[in-house]
Amino acid sequence: MIRITSFAGKRVAVFGLGASGIATAKALVAGGANVVCCDDNASGLQAAADAGLATADLKEANWAVYAALILAPGVPLTHPEPHWTVRAARLAGVEVIGDLELFVRERRLQDFDVPLIAITGTNGKSTTTALVGHLLREAGRDVQVGGNIGTAMLALEPFVPGRHYVIECSSYQIDLAPSLDASVGVLLNVTPDHLDRHGTIENYAAVKAQLVLQAKHAVIGVDDNYCRAIAAKLIDAKGADAVLRISSRPEAMCDVGVEDGDIVLRRDGWESTIAGLAGIGSLRGAHNAENACAAAAALLSLPQPMKPTEIDAGLKTFPGLAHRMEQLGRVGQTLFVNDSKATNADSTEKALLSFKGNIFWILGGKPKAGGIAELVPYFDRVAKAYLIGEATEDFAATLEGKVKFDRCGTLEAATKAAARDAAASLNGASAEPVVLLSPACASFDQFRNFEVRGDAFRAQVAALPGFSAFRSGA
């Protein structure tokens, strides 16, 4: 746990008692704060009580006695309207911040040599965060990884000199961290998302920009207009040496990019190879090449930069991120890939583009606006589709006449059917068969979350006769 001492002796309200909220309250208590917890849901209040934390109904509170309201990231700050706690706190002149702000304040207060790599973006941030952490560990550095991925950031191990922190940051967390000052800030991309929380794409982009604008060094993807503008603004303000622009597109104007399967650094008219990507199955596809470029650029930007040879060696042992293009193994020549984290069409597009063809595609669940219409250009890569969940009839209408499909209903039925058809496709196939779970849907119609859905797929694949699991990113 990272003890938060900046509110020692002061009364603090914590609202939103999920995993990060409970971790935040515990960190504040450990640092000497007088903490009162609240939640709109009885389950959250019970979780706090079970953890030995004080709870109260903040609707009856005298907000003048509170030094701060620490808001869980998922609680509305501005849109569609501020939560009632936010309105009450602001009316009383009480600051409203989140766990990320507590983290960076404590980091400054303790004043250790603690490099912080903060990573955000609409897509790819979890893979990039996991990859950066993996590369640091493989190079023998002390590293903690958390935030919006895995462990709540205040539940990580305490600050000690030389320990590196790699934190995935959602737009919600950044919005509650006005003094975020990373050693290296990484912004991968900005595409429309969470507009119910931020109101407009411009507001959303502005929140994402805060992470890199206040960082000592910035790594910015330049494949969308919003990020290109942010990179240009930052270069004008801080100079080109403070920014590394990244892209996997051959034609892009960038500082770290991909050329002939290698990650290359381009500076002042010269070019050097950082690492090779060829043959690394866990980093298959252009989107993962971009993630690898971002990770390499971030590690080159550290106060004590990693060596290209260390980056190259670490990439080759990256096992991949669970549920995101996760290579599970094979039955014969058929490759099984768990992409349960693809909960929208944009994410599934990256998966379909990662294979040349002969894809046996499992999709469906609780559909999102727009369905899979934007994926039609990639249907020629799909040998057959297997539909599950609520989206079945909507997706069937889009697939009709373009791709053969079965209405399977459940993930278990789809997995068995796809494995059977993939095995039968080997004669005359132009590409190895791939059974790909990439649902382009939320999981909530049949599973609690995408992790549970991915775990179910993994178990079903493991039970197939002749299955051989991978043990690395090979």
N, C-alpha and C positions, 0 to 999 in steps of 0.2 A: 504494500500500500504506500502511496505517496501522501504523507501527512501535509495537510494544508494549514499553514500557520498564519497566513495573512489576515485571518479573521479571529485570531485567538482573543478570547475575552469578550467577543461581540456576539450578538444574537443574529442568527441567519435563518431564513426560511428556505426550505428545499421543497420544490413542487415537482411531482412526477416521479413515481417510485418504482420504475423498472430497474433493470440491472445497473444502468449507469447512475440513476438517481440514488439507489441504495449505496453504491460505491462512493458517490460524492458525499453523502451524509456521513458515512463512516470516516472518510478522510478529513472532513471538517471537524468532527468530534475528536478524532485522534490529535488534531492540531490545536485543540483548546477552544473551539467555538461552541457556543450554546445553540444547538440546532433544533429546529422544529420542522417536522416533516408533514406533508399534506398531499393528498391525491383525490381526484374525483371518483376513483374506483376503490371499492372495499378491499379488493385483492391487494392493491398497492399498500394500503394502510396496514393490512395484516402482515405483509412482507416486512414493512418497517418495524412493526411491533415485534415480529419474530427475530429481527436483527438487534433488538434492544434499543431501538431509536425512539425518541419522543415524538408523538404525533398530536396534531390539534386541527381544528376547523379554522382555517385562515380567513374564512368569510367573517368571522367574529373578531379578527385580529386588530390590534392597534398598530398599524404599520409604521408608525413613527419610531418604534423601539427596534426595528430591524435595520441592520447595516446593509443587507443585500437580499435579493430574491435570486436563488439559484434555480434556474428553470431547466427541466429535462429537454433535450433537443426536440422531441416530438410534439411539445406543447406549443400551440400557435403564439407567435410573437407579434406578428403584424396582420397576416391574412389567414383566413377570410376576415377575421377580426381578432384583436388581441384577446388572449385568455383573461378571465376575470382577475386572476392574480396579477397579471401584467398591468392591467388598468389600475388596480388598487395600489400597487407598488409605485407606479409612476406618479400617481396623484399625490403620494406622500413623499416624493423625491427620493425614493429608494432605487438604487441601481439594479438592473436586471441583467444577469450574466449566466454563463453555463460552465460546465466542467472543463472545457478547453481553456477558458479564460483563467480559471483557478490554476490549471496546470502551468500556463505560461507565466503567471504572476509568481508562483512558487519557484519556478525555474530561475527567474531573475533574482528573487529574494535570496535563494541559497547560493547563487553566483558560482556554481561549479562549472567546469568544462563539460557541458552536457549537450552535445550536438542534437538538434531537433530537425528531423525531416518531416514536414507536414505535406500530405498529399491529398489533392481533391480533383474533381472532374465529374462530369455526368456519367461517363462509362470508363471502366478500366482501373479505377482507383484501388479496388480490393486486390486485384492481381499485382498491380505495381507495388502496393504496400507490402504484400507477402514476398514479392521478389526482392525488394530492397532489403528487407529483414533477412532473407535467406543469404543474400550475397555478403552482407556484413558478418553473419555468423560463420559462413564458410571461410571468410578471411580472418577469423579468429578475434573479431571485435565483440565487445560486450554490448548486447542489443536487447531492447524491449520493443515489442510490436503490439499495437492495440488501437483504441479509439472506436471508430465506426465499424471496425472489423475485430471480431474476437473479444478480447479482454477490454473492459472499460478502462479508460486511460488512467484514472486515479487508483485503480486496482493493480497497476503495474508496480514493479519493484522500485524502491526509492532511488532518488538521485544520488549518484556517486560519481566522482570525477572519471571522465572518459566513457561513461555509459552512453550509448546512442539510443535515441527514442525515434521510432518510425510510427507516425500517427496518421491513420486515415481520417479525414475530416469531411463530414457532410456539410452541405450548405446550411443546415439548421445549426450545427455546432459553430461554424464560422460566424454566423449572424449574432451569436451570443459571446463572441470573443473579440472585443474591439481592440485589444492590444496584442494580438497574435503576432509574434516576431520570430519566425522559424529561422534556423541557420540556413536551411534550403526549403523553399516553397515550391511545390510541383502542382501545376494546373494542366491537366491532360487535354480537356475539351469542354465545350459548353454546347449542349443541345437542349431543346425544350424538355423540362422536367420540373416537377414540384411547383408548378405555377399556381396551384391552389394555396401554397404556402407563401410564395413571393409576389404573386399578383401578375407580373409580366416577365418575359424572358430577359428584358433589360435589367430589371431588379435582380433576377436570379444571377445573371452574369456579373453584376456589380458586387454581389455578395461573394461569389467565387473569386473575383479579382482581389479582394482584401487579403487573401492568403499570400499571394505573390507580391503584391505592392508593398507589403510591410516586411517581407523576408530579406535577409542579408543577400542571399543569392536566389535566383528564380530559374525554374525550368518550366517552359511553356510550350504546349503543343500548338502548332500553327495551321491546323487543317480545317479550322472553322473561322468565320469572320470575327466572332466575338473575341476569341483568343488571340488572333492576329492583332486586333486593335489594342488589346491589353499588353501584348508584348511590345508593340511600337511605343505605347505610352511609357512603359517602364524603361525601355532603352533610352528614350528622350530624357527621362528624369534621372536615371542612375548610370547610364552609359552601357555600352555593349558588353563590357566585361562582367556585368552583374547578371546577365541573362544568357541562358542557353535555350535556343529554340529547337524543338524536336519534331520529327515527322518520319513516317515510314514511306511516304510517297516520293518516288524518284525525282519528280519535278519540283518538289518543295524547296523554298529558300529557307534553309535551316542550318543549325550549327552541329546537331547530332542527328544523323539519319542512317538509312540502310542503303548499301550499295553492293550488289552481287552477293547477297547473303551475309554481309558483314555490317556491324555497327561501326560507323566512321565519325570522327570528329573533324569538323572543318573550321579553321580559324585563320584569318589574315592571309588567305590565298593558298594555304597548305592543308593537307588532309592526312590523317593518320587512322589506322585501324585500331579499334578498341577491343572488339570481340567478334566471334563468329556465331551465327544463329543456325547454320545448316544442320539438319538432322536432330534438332531439339524438339521433340514431339510436344512437350508441355508448353512450348511457345509457338505453336503452329498458328499461321494466319497473320495478315497485315496488322490487325489490332494488337496482337501480342508482340509483334515486332516494334510497334509504337510504344507499348508498355516497357519493353526491354530497353529501348532508347531512352525513355524517361528515367528508368532506374539507373542506367549507366551515367547519364548526365547528372543526376542527383549525387551520385557517389563521387564523381569527378569534381563536384562543387563543394564538398565538405571542407572544413578547415584543415583536416588532414586527409587529402584525397586518396581514394583507393587506386591501386595500380591497375592498368588495363589487363595485365595478366591475371590478377585476382578476379576481376569481373568476368573475364572469359572462362576461367575455371569454374566459377560459381554458377554461371548460366547453365553449364552442361549437367549440373546435378539438381536443378530446380524441379521439384516434383509436380509443380502446378498448384493451383488453388482449388480446394475442394469445391465441387459443384460448378466450376467455371472451366469448360473445355477440359475437364478432368479425364485423362485416359485411364480407364479402369483395367483393361487387359484385352485378351483375345479368346475367341473360340475358333480354332483353326486360323483362317486368314481374316476373319471378321474382327474389326476393331470396335470396341464399345466405349462411347464417350458420354460422360455425365455433364451436361450443361444446364442443370436445373436452375441455376442462377439467372438464366435468360428469361426474365419475366415480361419482356416486351419484344416487339418485332425488331427494334433497332439492335438489341443484343443478339437475337437469333440470326440476323443478317450476318454478323461477324462469324458466327459458327458455320453457316452455309458456305460462306466465302472461303473457309479454311480447308475445304475438300474439293477436289476436282469433279467428283461425281459419285454415283453409286451409293447415295446416302439413303438409308432407311430411317426416316425421320419420325420421331415420336413427339407429338405436340398437342397442346390443349390444356384446359384448366379454366380458371376464371378469366374471361377475356378482358382486354383493355381497349380503349377507344381506338378505332382504326383497324383493329384485327390484324390480319397478315397480308393485306392488299399490297403493301409496299415490298413484299418479298417475292411477288410474281416474277420479276426478272431473274430470280435464282432457282426457279422451279425446275429448270432443265438439269440441275445437279441432283435432283431427288428421284430415286428409283421408285419409291413408294412412301406414302405417309400413313401414320397410324394415329387416329384421333381419340382423345380422352376428354372426359369432363364436360363442363357446361358449354364450352366453345365448339363442341362437335359440329352442330348444324351450321353455325356461322362459317366455320373454317371449311366445312364440306362444300359450301356454296362457292367459296373462293377457289378451291382446288378442282372443282368439277370441270372436266374436259381438259385439264392441264396436267394433273398428276393423279396416278392411281392411288386410291386410299381405301382403308378399312376403318369402319367405326368400331373401335375396340372397347370403349367405355372406361376401362380401368388401366392403370399403368402396368399391372402384372400381365394382363392379356396382351397389351401392346408390345411389351418386351418379348414375350414368347413368340408372337407372330413376326415381329421384325427380325429376331434371331433366326427363325426358320427360313424366312424369305431371303435374308442376306446369305445364308449358307447355300441356298439353291441358286444364287445369282453368279456363282464363281465362273461357270463356263462362259467364256467369251466376254467377260466384263473388262472394261477398259481401265478400271480403277479398283483398288481393294474395297470390299464392302465395309461400310461404316454404319453401325447402329447408333444414332445420335438422338439423345434426349435433349431437346432444346425447345421448351414448351411455348415460348412467346406469350406466356400467360402467367398470372399469379396462381398460387397453389391452393388458395383458401377454399375452393369447392370440395377438395378431397384430402388436403393435407394442411397441417398447421402452418407451415412455412416452406420455403423452397429447400431448406436444408433437410427437412423430414422427407420431402419428395425425392431429393437426390439420394438420401440414405436408403430409401425403399428401392430405388432403381439399382443402386450398387448391390444390395442384398439379392435382388432378383437375378441380376447378371451373374453374381458369384455362384448361384445355385444351378446355372445352366451346365449340362454335361460337357466336359472337356474344357471348362473355362480355366485360363491361365492368367493370373493377376500380374500387373506390373508392380515393381517395387521401387521405381524411381521415375524420373521424367523422361525416360527413354521412349 
